[in-house]
Amino acid sequence: MGDVIRTRAHRFRQVASALLVGLCLSTAFAERPLIGFYVAERSPGPGLSAITVPGSGKQLFVTDSPALDLGAIDAVEAIETDDPDTVGMELILSETGVKALGDTTRAALGKHLVLMLGEEVVEAFPIEVAIAVRRFRLRGIPRASVEGILSTLTAQ
């Protein structure tokens, strides 16, 4: 695989905007964008939907709108692993995305940060400190999910 999607910031934002508009109109992703970081609550509340964290089976509750979406990401890279069914994925945030992530996590200490690909929960972890990193590297993501993201981005 090893595909890297890198574009100039303005072109990526145009693609991201078009992609998000398309996804919002699509029935497959009517409720959630292709990639999103969500702040999750431990208890249900108004306007929150239940999600299940893979591996643990733990239930968390998120809004339909992410705190950060595809517009905060400058590049997506698939990273091969020894497992034929999964790959790693590196998300490289824009400067604006790094700031937004820092602000979001600073305001949500004690809650969880959840990365979702469409309706699929990829990762959830407690927010113990403000997170302001440019690169996120994740492992064990289903190959089909990452391939779908990369093919959607390259088709734009």
N, C-alpha and C positions, 0 to 999 in steps of 0.2 A: 504494500500500500504506500506508505511514506509520502502521501500527497500533502502539499503545503499550500494553503490558500492565503496569499498575501496581496494586498492591494494598497493603493494610496488611500489615506484616510477618507478623503472626500468621495472617492469612487466606492469604497466599501460601505460608507454610510448610505449612498444612493442604492446600492445593491441590497443592503440590509433593510432599508425602508420599503423598497419594492417587495422584498421577500416577506416582510412582516405584513404588509397590506395583503399580499396574496394568501398568506397563511391565515389571516383573519377571515378571509372570504372562503377558505377551503373548509369542507366539512371535517376532514381528518384532524385539523388543528384549530377548530373553531374556538376553543377556550384558551389555549396556551400557545405562545410562540415557539419556534423551533428550539431555541436555547434560552433558558432563563435561570437567573439566581433569585430565589425567593427567601424571605425571612419567614420562618415557621414558628407558630405558637404551639405550646404543649397541650392547650385546651381548646375545644371548639368555641366558636364565637360567630357573631353576625358577619356574613360575607366571606367566611372561611370554608374551604373544602378539605376533607380528609385525604391524606396521602399515606401510603405505607412505605417505610424505609426498607429497601431490600436487605436481606441477610438477617436483620434483627426483628422484622415484623412490627416494629414500633410505629404507632400512628402519630402523625403530626398534622397541623392544620395551616394551610396557606391560602392567600388570596388568589384570584384568577390573573392578576397582573404582577409580573415579576418586578423586583427592585432593580435589576439590571437585565437587559436583554441583548439580542444580537448586535445592536448598535454600539454596545460597550466593548465589543470584541474586534480586534484588528486582524487576527489570524487564528486558524484552527489547523492543527496538525495531528494526523493519525500516527501512532507509534506502534510498530509491530511488537508482538509478544510471542512467547512459546505456545500459548494456547490458541488453537486455530479458530475458536469461536469468539474470542474477545481481543480487543486492542486497547492500547492506551490512547489518550487524547490530551493534547496540550492546547489550552486556550490562552491566547495572548491578548490582554486587555489594552485598550487605548488609554491615553493619559486621563481622559475624562472618565473612562471606566474604572481606573484605579482610584481616582478621587471619589467617585460615586460608591464604590465598594467600601472604601474606608469610612465614608460618612454613614453609609447604611449599617455597617457592622458596629461602628461606634455607638450608634443609637439603639442597637438591638442586642447589647451584651446580655448573656444569659439565655438567649433564644437559640434557634438553629438556623444555619444557612443551608439551603437545599438547592442543588443543581438539578434541573429537569431538562430533558430532551423531549419536547412536546409534552405528552402525558406521562412519560416514563421518568421515575425518580432514579437518578444516577448515583447521587451521593448526598448525604446529610451529615452535618457535623455541628457540634455546639459552638457558639460564638463566645469565646473566652476573652479575646482581645480584639481590638480593631484590626481589620485585615486590609492592608493596602499593598498588594503584590501585583506585579504585571503579568506573571505567568502562573497558570494553574495546570498541574499535570495530574491526570486521573488514570487509573488502571482498572482493568476488568470490565470495560464497557462492551456490551454486545457489538460485534463487528457490523451487523446490519444497521444499527443505529448510527454509528460513525460514518459508514459508507453512505447512508441516506443524507446526512448533513453535508458531506463533501460533494456529493453529486448535485444536491440542491444548490449549493453555493457556486459550483462551477457552471451550472446551467444558466445562471443569471448573467 
